[in-house]
Amino acid sequence: MELSRFPRVAEASAHGRFQPFHDDHLEYVLAAQGLCDFLWIGITKYDVTSTDLNPLGAVRERPENNPLTYFERAQIIRGSLIEAGVSGSAFGFVPFPIEAPQRLHSFMATNVPCYTTICEQWNRDKIDVLKAQGYDVRVLWERPTKKITGAAVRNDIIEGGSAWQSMVPAATARAVEQLGLRNRLVRLSHLDRAAESAPGELRSETGTQ
């Protein structure tokens, strides 16, 4: 990765849904953090109980695709970065509602550069949204496909597999066990199927512990 082409800045941001935080996420966040003195980590879909639907990626709004709360994700990411050698004073967290772009300005100033990557069309769509909102978007790298996906991690956890453990940082693996994430994912997948037959009736249960 030729990241040397990016000038170092005092403050920047990286963002994602991080459901859950996996090794590709860690690579991205570490790369962004290495280019600034302080990194804001924006967590999208910060309110997992919200019924806002993202027209650019509605499948991402499904309950089973959003099992972890904002606080849980922040704790997992914090643990992962500290264990990777990053000082806890070099980053912080902020809601980043890409699913409701008009709200972004309430959480992130447009003069804070947004680092991102491109691995699929969804990334290009997000870049368009951010630029339309006045943000300076800087693409760290572009790859033809993702090496790891949140869906692959979640599906393997649901199926009781072990492959997911090689896809995530140690802090994520610990949280999966401590939070009983498999049981939560199974419950949310059942809610998803029920909601398809009775839309709107079960949304209030999304994100409950």
Backbone as a ProteinNet text record, in pm:
[ID]
protein_1_A
[PRIMARY]
MELSRFPRVAEASAHGRFQPFHDDHLEYVLAAQGLCDFLWIGITKYDVTSTDLNPLGAVRERPENNPLTYFERAQIIRGSLIEAGVSGSAFGFVPFPIEAPQRLHSFMATNVPCYTTICEQWNRDKIDVLKAQGYDVRVLWERPTKKITGAAVRNDIIEGGSAWQSMVPAATARAVEQLGLRNRLVRLSHLDRAAESAPGELRSETGTQ
[TERTIARY]
84.3	0	87.9	63.6	141.1	71.1	77.9	10.6	93.7	220	307.5	261	172	121.6	26.6	-19.7	-111.6	-33.3	-57.8	9.1	-46	41.3	-3.9	-87.3	-197	-285.8	-306.4	-352	-373.6	-492	-594	-720.2	-782.3	-835.9	-902	-1004.2	-1071.3	-1173.3	-1170	-1218.6	-1246	-1383.7	-1452	-1588.2	-1626.3	-1726.7	-1776.9	-1885.4	-1951.1	-2055.1	-1994.3	-1887.9	-1809.5	-1895.4	-1970.2	-2061.9	-2024	-1923.7	-1836.6	-1707.2	-1620.6	-1490.6	-1400.3	-1354	-1269.6	-1133.1	-1051	-912.5	-898.4	-987.8	-983.9	-1016.5	-1112.2	-1143	-1020	-953.5	-835.5	-727.3	-703.6	-603.9	-637.8	-762.9	-810	-795.1	-840.9	-836.8	-692.5	-607.4	-467.2	-399.6	-432.9	-375.6	-419.3	-547.1	-598.2	-536.1	-524.9	-468.3	-321.1	-251.4	-111.7	-88.2	-193.9	-182.4	-224.9	-257.2	-303.2	-261.6	-268.2	-235.8	-350.7	-474	-592.8	-696.3	-746.7	-844.5	-981.1	-1079.9	-1219.1	-1268.7	-1317.9	-1373.4	-1524.9	-1579.1	-1723	-1794	-1892.1	-1967.7	-2102.2	-2122	-2247.3	-2354.1	-2479.3	-2591.3	-2569.7	-2543.8	-2510.2	-2628.4	-2749.2	-2868.7	-2927.5	-2897.7	-2942.9	-3092.9	-3158.6	-3303.8	-3376.2	-3300.5	-3362.1	-3431.5	-3542.4	-3614.1	-3579.5	-3482.9	-3437.2	-3383.4	-3422.1	-3374.6	-3279.3	-3165.4	-3065.2	-3095.8	-3134	-3167.2	-3048.5	-2926.3	-2807.9	-2770.2	-2828.5	-2791.4	-2889.8	-3013.4	-3119.5	-3089.6	-3020.7	-2991.9	-2904.4	-2826.8	-2740.4	-2819.6	-2945.6	-3028.7	-3098.3	-3090.8	-3163.2	-3110.1	-3196.9	-3154.4	-3039.6	-3043.6	-2938.3	-2803.4	-2803.4	-2679	-2626.7	-2698.4	-2660.9	-2677	-2604.1	-2625.3	-2560.8	-2459.9	-2385	-2423.9	-2435.1	-2469.3	-2349.4	-2375	-2268.5	-2160.8	-2202	-2106.8	-2024.6	-2088.8	-2016.5	-1912.4	-1950.3	-1854.7	-1738.6	-1767.6	-1660.9	-1564	-1615.5	-1530.3	-1442.8	-1501.3	-1426	-1314.5	-1347.2	-1247.5	-1137.8	-1176.8	-1076.9	-979.3	-1032.4	-946.2	-854.5	-908.3	-829.6	-715.3	-742.6	-639.1	-532	-572.7	-475.2	-386.1	-445.4	-366	-275.1	-308.4	-223.2	-115.8	-112.9	-8	-42.4	-168.9	-211.8	-247.8	-200.9	-233.7	-382.2	-441.2	-582.7	-612.9	-510	-530	-523.4	-498.4	-480.7	-606.9	-716.1	-840.2	-960.2	-1074.8	-1200.9	-1313.6	-1434.3	-1548.6	-1658.2	-1733	-1842	-1947.2	-2074.8	-2176	-2153.8	-2180.6	-2157.2	-2272.4	-2386.9	-2508.2	-2509.9	-2427.3	-2426.5	-2562.3	-2639.7	-2773.3	-2873.2	-2835.7	-2918.1	-2822.8	-2774.7	-2665.1	-2688.3	-2814.4	-2843.1	-2805.9	-2785.2	-2747.9	-2596.8	-2519.5	-2375.1	-2311.5	-2359.3	-2297.4	-2314.2	-2406.8	-2424.9	-2313.6	-2239.3	-2139.4	-1996.8	-1982.7	-1848.8	-1841	-1743.9	-1723.3	-1670.3	-1706.8	-1665.5	-1517.6	-1451.6	-1308.3	-1221.5	-1286.2	-1213.6	-1210	-1092.9	-1085.5	-1140.1	-1209.3	-1264.6	-1183	-1107.6	-1036.2	-1131.3	-1119	-1203.4	-1128	-1189.3	-1132.1	-1241.6	-1202.6	-1299.7	-1276	-1378.9	-1374.2	-1502	-1602	-1730.6	-1806.6	-1918.6	-1996.6	-2047	-2077.2	-2124.8	-2028.2	-1897.8	-1797.8	-1805.8	-1824.4	-1836.5	-1961.6	-2069.1	-2193.1	-2172.8	-2103.3	-2077.1	-1991.3	-1892.7	-1807.2	-1890.3	-1981.4	-2068.3	-2152.2	-2206.1	-2287.8	-2205.1	-2085.9	-2000.9	-1958.7	-1921.8	-1883.1	-2000.1	-2119.1	-2238.2	-2266.2	-2222.5	-2240.5	-2124.5	-2028.8	-1919.9	-1793.7	-1781.6	-1664.4	-1549.7	-1429.3	-1307	-1277.4	-1304	-1289.6	-1158.3	-1080.3	-950.2	-946.4	-926.2	-929.5	-790.5	-778.5	-650.1	-605.5	-698.1	-666.6	-795.3	-779.2	-891.1	-851.1	-940.6	-918.6	-1040	-1021.5	-1135.8	-1242	-1201.3	-1296.6	-1247.3	-1335.4	-1297.8	-1234.1	-1132.9	-1074.5	-1164.2	-1222.8	-1310.3	-1436.4	-1550.4	-1675	-1740.1	-1812.9	-1886.6	-1988.1	-2047.5	-2147.6	-2085.8	-1963.8	-1897.8	-1870.6	-1827.7	-1801.7	-1931.5	-2035.9	-2163.4	-2221.6	-2217.7	-2276.1	-2203.6	-2070.9	-1995.6	-2025	-2041.3	-2077.4	-2214.2	-2311.5	-2446.2	-2441.4	-2358.6	-2352.1	-2268.5	-2213.2	-2134	-1995.3	-1947.5	-1816.4	-1704.1	-1582.4	-1464.6	-1380.2	-1413.3	-1333.8	-1330.7	-1440.1	-1448.6	-1337.3	-1288.1	-1187	-1057.6	-1029.9	-909.2	-931.3	-1052.6	-1085.6	-1092.9	-1080.8	-1105.7	-992.4	-975.7	-877.9	-919.4	-823.9	-851.4	-961.3	-966.5	-1069.6	-1209.2	-1222.6	-1352.7	-1388.5	-1291.6	-1317.8	-1363.5	-1299.7	-1341	-1483.2	-1515	-1648.4	-1756.3	-1726.4	-1823.7	-1865.2	-1769	-1797.9	-1864.3	-1809.3	-1860.6	-2002.9	-2034.8	-2168	-2269.6	-2226	-2316.8	-2369.1	-2278.6	-2321.9	-2392.5	-2353	-2420.3	-2568.8	-2603.4	-2744.1	-2817.8	-2751.3	-2813.7	-2839.2	-2740.6	-2756.5	-2869.5	-2876.8	-2983.9	-3119.7	-3131	-3257.6	-3295.1	-3196.5	-3224.4	-3259	-3197.4	-3231.3	-3374.7	-3420	-3559.9	-3652.4	-3613.1	-3691.9	-3700.4	-3588.4	-3586.4	-3688.3	-3687.5	-3780.5	-3924.9	-3948.7	-4083.6	-4126.5	-4032.6	-4064.6	-4099.1	-4041.8	-4072.7	-4218.5	-4275.8	-4416	-4509.3	-4453	-4532.4	-4447.7	-4422.2	-4330.5	-4365.4	-4260.4	-4277.8	-4317.5	-4370.2	-4424.1	-4314.5	-4198.2	-4097.6	-3974.2	-3975.6	-3858.6	-3815.6	-3911.3	-3876.9	-3787.1	-3782	-3700.8	-3555.6	-3528.2	-3393.8	-3296.5	-3183.8	-3078.7	-3095.4	-3203	-3218.5	-3119.1	-3085.4	-2981.8	-3043.5
-119.5	0	124.6	213.7	336.6	447.4	438.8	538.4	664.2	657.7	773.7	891.7	866.2	975	1066.9	1022.4	1103.3	1187.7	1318.1	1400.7	1368.9	1374.9	1352.3	1471.6	1443.8	1549.6	1537.2	1644.8	1643.2	1555.9	1557.8	1491.3	1433.9	1312.7	1249.3	1150	1081.8	985.6	861	753.1	629	585.6	507.7	473.8	333.7	277.6	146.7	99.8	-7.9	-65.6	-159.8	-229.8	-311.6	-412.5	-495	-591.6	-735.8	-795.7	-737.8	-687.4	-629.3	-578.5	-695.8	-702.8	-814.4	-765.3	-857.2	-823.6	-723.5	-727.5	-627.6	-489.2	-482.8	-355.9	-304.5	-394.7	-355.2	-299.2	-365.1	-316.6	-174.9	-152.2	-21.2	85.2	56.5	156.2	186.4	85.3	109.4	195.2	170.8	251.3	396.7	418.3	554.7	621.6	547.9	605.5	644.1	571.2	600.3	726	784.1	903.7	1031	1019.6	1138.1	1129.4	1242.4	1245	1191.9	1215.6	1168.7	1121.2	1000.7	942.1	931.4	988.8	966.6	841.1	746.1	623.5	636.4	656.3	675	540.9	519.3	393.8	417.2	353.9	369.2	278	305.4	233	231.3	351.3	357.6	322.4	347.7	308.8	186.1	68	-54.8	-76.3	4.9	-5.6	85.3	169.5	265.2	193	247.2	191.2	265.1	358.9	426.2	322.5	331.9	239	311.3	252.3	310.5	267.5	359.9	322.3	267	292.7	243.4	102	52.9	-80.2	-133	-153.6	-190.6	-320.1	-415	-542.4	-521.3	-413.6	-385	-342.8	-308.6	-263.2	-377.6	-497.7	-609.4	-638.4	-672.1	-696	-795.2	-906.7	-1006.7	-957.7	-851.8	-793.7	-683.4	-656.1	-551	-599	-703	-761.9	-684.9	-603.1	-536.4	-390.1	-343.1	-203.2	-113.3	16	114.9	95.8	88.8	76.9	-51	-161.5	-288	-280.6	-222.6	-209.9	-119.3	-8.6	82.1	11	-67.3	-139	-242.3	-312.6	-413.4	-347.4	-238.4	-169.6	-111.5	-51.2	3.8	-105.3	-218.5	-327.8	-375.7	-384.9	-431.8	-336.2	-206	-108.4	-101.6	-103.9	-99.4	-223	-338.7	-460.9	-459.5	-376.3	-360.4	-255.1	-194.5	-100.1	46	77.1	216	274.6	394.6	460.1	493.6	474.3	506	653.4	738.2	882.3	925.5	830.2	863.3	842.7	802.5	780.4	797.2	818.5	829.9	784	780.5	727.1	831.3	818.1	910.9	839.5	864.5	811.1	866.5	785.8	827.6	774	842.5	790.1	805	726.7	728.9	688.7	613.3	571.3	686.6	796.8	918.6	1036.6	1057	1151.2	1292.3	1334.6	1470.1	1490.2	1381.1	1390.5	1393.4	1364.6	1352.3	1476.7	1593.5	1717.5	1741.2	1670	1682	1610.7	1524.4	1442.3	1462.6	1506	1518.4	1642.9	1729.7	1849.6	1810.3	1885.9	1852.7	1878.9	1950.8	1974.9	1862.1	1755.8	1636.8	1537.6	1509.7	1416.8	1279.2	1218.2	1084.2	983.9	898.4	792.2	675.6	616.2	501.6	409.1	297.2	204.1	165.4	105.3	58	-89.7	-170.3	-313.5	-361.6	-273.1	-309.3	-181.7	-196.7	-81.2	0	-68.1	1.4	110.1	82.7	182.7	305.1	282.6	395.3	477.1	408.1	478.6	565.8	513.1	590.7	712.8	695	807.9	918.6	881.1	979.8	1053.7	979.7	1040.1	1138	1096	1181.5	1307.4	1292.6	1409.8	1505.4	1449.2	1533.4	1612.3	1559.2	1628.2	1722.2	1732.7	1827.7	1774.7	1642.1	1584	1561.2	1572.9	1544.2	1395.8	1316.6	1171	1129.6	1050.5	1006.1	853.5	795.1	649.8	591.8	511.4	452.8	348.3	261.8	162.4	111.2	50.6	-12.3	-155.8	-248.6	-389.7	-448.1	-552.9	-608.1	-672.3	-729.8	-795.7	-780.6	-810	-812.7	-947	-943.4	-1068.3	-1130.9	-1046.8	-1091.7	-1006.8	-1066.8	-990.4	-1015.4	-915.2	-931.9	-1043.4	-1057.8	-1162.7	-1300.7	-1319.7	-1449.7	-1480.4	-1378.4	-1397.7	-1431.5	-1351.6	-1374.9	-1512.2	-1549.1	-1677.2	-1794.8	-1784.7	-1894.5	-1904.6	-1789.6	-1791.1	-1856.7	-1818.5	-1875.8	-2027.3	-2073.4	-2216.2	-2294.9	-2224.2	-2293	-2332.2	-2265.7	-2296.6	-2234.3	-2255.5	-2198.4	-2115	-2115	-2040.8	-1891.9	-1840.2	-1697.3	-1650.8	-1740.6	-1701.9	-1657.2	-1706.3	-1666.4	-1539	-1484	-1365.5	-1238.8	-1251.8	-1137.8	-1118.3	-995	-972	-1045.3	-1061.4	-1132.9	-1065.7	-932.4	-861.1	-893.9	-911	-949.5	-1091.1	-1181.3	-1321	-1331.6	-1255.7	-1259.7	-1207.9	-1099.5	-1040.2	-1133.4	-1205.5	-1300.9	-1399.9	-1447.6	-1545.1	-1477.8	-1366.4	-1299.9	-1248.7	-1202.8	-1146.8	-1251.8	-1374.5	-1477.1	-1440.3	-1397	-1341.7	-1445.1	-1569.6	-1670.7	-1676.8	-1681.8	-1686.9	-1561.8	-1447.8	-1322.6	-1323.3	-1370.8	-1376	-1470.4	-1584.3	-1679.9	-1616.9	-1549.4	-1485.3	-1376.4	-1295.8	-1187.4	-1240.6	-1352.4	-1410.3	-1460.1	-1511.2	-1553.2	-1431.8	-1322	-1199.7	-1149	-1159	-1114.3	-1190.8	-1322.4	-1403.7	-1373.7	-1352.4	-1319.9	-1182.9	-1088.9	-954	-951.4	-1043.9	-1049.2	-1085	-1164.3	-1202.4	-1104.2	-1025.1	-924.2	-798.1	-724.7	-610	-508.6	-461.3	-352.4	-395.7	-514.1	-551.2	-587.9	-634.2	-684.3	-596.8	-483.9	-398.3	-351.8	-333.8	-279.3	-373	-501.3	-596.7	-594.4	-531.8	-532.5	-467.7	-534.3	-477.9	-501.1	-563.3	-591.2	-697	-697.4	-789.1	-914.9
0	0	0	-91.6	-100.9	-23	108.7	191	209.1	166.9	181.3	96.3	0.6	-83.8	-7.5	108.8	188.3	288.3	292.6	393.7	532.6	631.4	767.6	813	882.2	929.3	1079.6	1140.6	1285.5	1323.8	1241.5	1276.5	1150.2	1160	1046	1099.2	1007.1	1048.8	961.2	1018.2	946.6	993	914.9	954.3	906.1	971.8	932.2	1026.8	987.6	1072.1	1175.8	1136.9	1230.1	1305.3	1229	1289.5	1253.6	1315.5	1416.7	1354.5	1436.4	1393.8	1359.1	1232.6	1190.8	1142.7	1094.6	1063.6	948.9	850.5	743.8	798.8	890.5	956.8	1031.6	1102.6	1179.2	1087.4	974.8	878.9	832.8	799.7	753	860.7	980.7	1088.1	1127.8	1131.6	1163.9	1057.3	930.9	823.4	836.2	864.8	881.2	1002.5	1112.8	1233.4	1214.1	1129.9	1104.7	1023.6	970.1	886.9	958.6	1085.9	1159	1305.6	1372	1514.4	1598.7	1551.7	1624	1522.3	1545.2	1453.2	1519.3	1454.7	1493.2	1422.6	1498.6	1440.7	1440.4	1322.2	1308.1	1298.1	1383.2	1382.9	1317	1201.7	1128.9	1188.7	1153.5	1215.4	1366.9	1422.2	1564.7	1653.6	1604.1	1679.5	1612.1	1665.3	1600	1614.5	1695.9	1708.3	1610.5	1538.4	1446.2	1331.4	1287.6	1173.4	1044.3	1051.2	929.8	833	708.7	607.8	514.3	493.2	405.3	261.8	173.4	36.6	-40.7	8.5	-61.2	-18.3	89	135.9	237.3	195.6	289.2	362.7	296.4	361.9	485	486.1	599.8	722.6	703.8	814.6	886.2	831	892.5	1032.1	1126.1	1264.5	1279	1206.1	1224.3	1172.9	1092.8	1043.4	1134.5	1242	1337.1	1481.3	1518.5	1652.1	1766.6	1738.3	1844.6	1858.2	1980.9	2005.3	1975.5	1972.5	1954.5	2061.3	2186.7	2297.1	2285.2	2252	2238.5	2128.2	2015.9	1905	1943.6	2010.6	2052.3	2146.9	2239.3	2333.8	2263.5	2167.8	2092.7	2012.1	1943.8	1861.5	1948.9	2061.8	2153.1	2197.8	2239	2282.2	2170.8	2050	1936.2	1904.3	1907	1873.7	1982.1	2106.8	2215	2210.9	2183.6	2173.3	2051.3	1951.4	1832.7	1854.1	1973.4	2005.9	1990.7	1965.7	1949.4	2085.8	2113.9	2240.3	2246.3	2362.1	2378.3	2362.2	2370.3	2353.1	2207.1	2116.2	1974.5	1891.9	1957.2	1882.3	1974	1911.5	1983.2	1893.5	1947.5	1874.1	1859.2	1751.4	1724.5	1639	1662.6	1571.8	1431.5	1331.6	1192.9	1106.9	1109.5	1045.2	892.8	824.7	678.6	623.5	704.5	661.5	663.4	726.7	729.8	709.5	587.6	561.4	613.1	617.8	663.5	809.9	884.1	1025.3	1047.7	944.8	962.2	1021.7	981.4	1026.1	1176.4	1237.8	1382.8	1459.5	1389.4	1456.7	1406.6	1280.2	1223.2	1136.3	1165.2	1084.7	946.7	845.5	709.3	685.3	775.7	756.6	811	862.6	907.4	791	734.4	620.8	656.5	561.5	580.3	499.1	566.7	497.4	473.9	355.8	324.5	230.2	195.3	98.7	-0.3	-110.2	-209.4	-235.1	-206.2	-234.2	-301.6	-310.6	-369.6	-404.1	-473	-515	-396.2	-286.8	-167.7	-124.6	-134.8	-97.7	-188.3	-316	-409.6	-379.9	-345.4	-311.4	-187.1	-87	34	4	-82.1	-119.9	-183.8	-271.1	-335.7	-232.1	-135.3	-30.4	51.8	92	175	99.8	-24.9	-103.5	-121.9	-140.9	-155.5	-28.5	86.8	214	246.4	154.7	170.6	234.3	249.2	314.2	215	267	191.4	208.4	105	112.4	46.9	117.2	68.6	68.1	-48.6	-64.4	-39.3	64.9	101.2	1.2	-39.7	-142.2	-204.9	-323.1	-392.8	-425.2	-390.9	-415.8	-486.2	-566.6	-641.5	-553.4	-441.5	-351.1	-207.5	-113.7	26.9	59.9	145.7	194.1	300.8	382.9	492.3	487.9	515.2	524.5	660.7	707.2	831.1	819.3	700.4	679.5	698	647	661.5	808.2	881.9	1024.5	1097.9	1073.3	1142.9	1109.3	981.6	940.3	1003.9	1012	1071.5	1221.2	1286.4	1428.3	1447.7	1365.7	1374.9	1357.7	1263.6	1233.3	1334.1	1433.6	1534.3	1487	1381.6	1327.5	1408.4	1360.9	1427.1	1332.4	1204	1105.5	1136.6	1192.4	1221.6	1315.2	1399.9	1497.2	1431.6	1310.4	1238.2	1157	1161	1082.4	1166.6	1298	1385.9	1485.4	1537.1	1643.9	1771.1	1861.3	1986	2066.8	2065.1	2141.3	2089.9	1959.9	1903	1943.9	1935	1971	2116.6	2204	2345	2361.2	2290.9	2302.8	2249.7	2142.4	2086.9	2195	2270.9	2375.4	2495.6	2539.6	2659.5	2641.7	2521.5	2495.7	2451.7	2433.9	2383.7	2246.3	2158.1	2029.3	1941.5	1951.6	1869	1902.1	2028.8	2067.6	2021.6	2031.5	1988.9	1838.3	1761.3	1615.1	1574.2	1640.9	1610.2	1638.6	1753.7	1789	1687.8	1648.2	1554	1415.3	1376.4	1246	1245.4	1360.2	1371.5	1364.4	1426.9	1420.3	1277.4	1206.4	1067	983.8	999.9	920.7	959.3	1089.4	1134.4	1082.6	1079.3	1034.1	886.1	809.1	666.6	643.4	736.2	721.6	791.5	885.1	955.7	969.8	862.1	863.5	971.5	1042.7	1138.2	1276.7	1295.9	1426.4	1526.3	1475.7	1567.2	1573.5	1505.3	1501.1	1639.1	1729.9	1860.3	1940.2	1901.4	1974.3	1928.4	1814	1758.2	1855.3	1878	1960.7	2108.9	2151.4	2294	2335.6	2463.5	2511	2567.3
[MASK]
+++++++++++++++++++++++++++++++++++++++++++++++++++++++++++++++++++++++++++++++++++++++++++++++++++++++++++++++++++++++++++++++++++++++++++++++++++++++++++++++++++++++++++++++++++++++++++++++++++++++++++++++++

